[in-house]
Structures are given as C-alpha cells and as structure tokens.
Amino acid sequence: MGRRRQAVTIKHVAADAGVSLQTVSRVINNEPNVRPQMKERVQASIDKLGYVPSIAAQRMSGSRSYLILAINDRERTIADWRARQGTDWVDQMLLGGMLTCADRGYRMLVELVDTHSDHVERELGAAIAALQPDGVVLTPPHSENPLITGLLAKRQIPFARIGSKKPGPGIAMTMGDEHLAAMATEYLVELGHTRIGFIAGPEEYSLAGWRIDGWREAMDRAGLAHDDLCARGDFGFDSGLVAATELLDLADPPTAIIASSDQMTLATMEVAQQRGLVIPDDLSLISFDNTPIVRFTRPPLTALDQPIAATAARAVELLIDSRDQTPPDQPIVLQGEIVVRGSTARAPHRAGN
C-alpha cells in the first residue's frame, strides 16, 4: 500500500526558495514591495512543488485577511430556515457574495447576530476579533443599527450597508425599493385597477417606508385615492392575514394588492380564497419577493425580483477595492424588475365603475 502523499505547505516553499515565510506570503498576495527576481524565485518553487496557497498563508504577511464577513439577522434567518418555506434571501446573498469573493481570491463567511440584543456589540466584537475580516456586509436591520455601524467605523473596518441610505460611515446600498413599488403600481394601473392596496413591512426597516413612498407616488401620479389602502405587517404570514383582512373588509375594497413579502402575499391569497374571490379575476396580487415558492402557487404569483445577488456581489467588490479606491459617497442603487405571472389581470368590472 502506497504512502499517503504529504501536503505541500508554505514552509516547504520557503525552504525550497531559501526565503522567509513572510516573503512567500508577500509573493502570494502580490504585494508591491517584492523584488522581481525574488518573486520569480518564489513562484518557481510554488510551481515546482504544486503549492496551493491557504488563507493562513495569505494572512501571514499581516496586510489583509482575505475574508469578507456577512452579518444577517439571527432571529429572522433561523425562523426562515426552520420554517423551510422557500425564503432565499441568504441563498441569493451568498450566490453573489461568495462567487465574487472566489473570483478575487477571498472567502465569505456568514455570522448571525441578534440586532435587538443588548450584547450586539460584544457579539460582533468577538466575531471581528476572531476573524479579522477585510470588510463586512450588513443586511437589514443591522445596516441601520448605530451600535453595529459605530463599532465597525471605530475599528476602521470597511463595511457596506444594504438597505440603507442614511448619511454616515460605510457604503450605502439599496435595491431600488421605491422604484419597484412604483413599477408594480403602474403595471396595475395599466391593467385598469383604481383601488390598489399595499401591505407594507414593519417600521424598523427603512425600506418598508421607501416602498410605501413608491406606491403612494405612483398612485398620486395616476390621480388615484389611497388614504385607506395601506396596511402594515411584519413580513410574516400571520401578519399578512391581519393586513389582508383589513383591506378586504373596506366598504370599497381593493381589486389589486401589492404585498411586501412572499409570506404576506400568500396570506392575502388565502384570505381572498376564503371569501370566494378568484385570483386574478376578482383580485390581482403582486409579491415583493420572487422566491421559489411564488412560482408554485395557483396561480403562480407575479413578483418583484430584487437584485439581491447582484447587490451582494457589488458590495464585495467595493469592499475589496476600498483599500486602493475611495468608496462612493452617494448610495449605490441596483434596480430590479417585475416578473409577470398568472396572479395579475385586468381589473374586474364593478357596478358604478
């Protein structure tokens, strides 16, 4: 039986090239302060030995860690995972972030932190101390938590704030929430709807307010009344049941509803069907999440496709480049699109309309 081949390490390369471990690390990291002859000598040893650099070897020079840390809300993320209901926010974030990191020789790690915890600074501080990331991607509601953003700014760690437009440290990024809400509203107006309801998310998320603004402005441009047509939920199914009931109980109920999450849209569908309403003949529905589950409802849901993967990818690019380039001082906006399916149709004719 043959002997197991010993893995080649940075120590083998250093010994073969006759240089220090730090010199090999500087060559791996393409640092500018390495003489061309030395770089060729080390690279020749790397090629000869078939050495593949590890993160530990890359970090040895001390200049960077080659890690990007993504911070997501613990409570909501774990609840989504346990429910197994098709939510793919984290999947899409990793799709964009991990692939971009890999293209640039980095790794992405995800930490779950409770934004409501009194120990949020301690939790995040421990993760930063252990991992020493070169940059941090914050998602809502962390992206607007002053304890978190303040800690990162104090430690001079570059970070991106997805879902935030507030002035302050870090790179502000949005997915065009107002534009998407307006796009959905205008699409329904084109279908002849004049009573268009909106189920918004909770106030702790700034993007929930931006979506209301986009819906309201589109309604105003169309000359349509909307004072009684907005209800709020918490993005969850149960809150969607309450909000949908509120809207459909109106004396003049909406003929179309835009809901700010897939779960609240599914809840609206259930309330409508319990009342004998046929979708989309009696009520058109648009979801603000284009998660896998919306394709398998009956009928499949028209949805707003947020560019989550593209936003995460752009955040990673900006963080990696922040060492050599000045980060943008204005919010970066990535636009999504509407995906039309079977849950929307022309407005039903009502007596008196």
Disulfide bonds with the S-S distance in Angstrom:
none
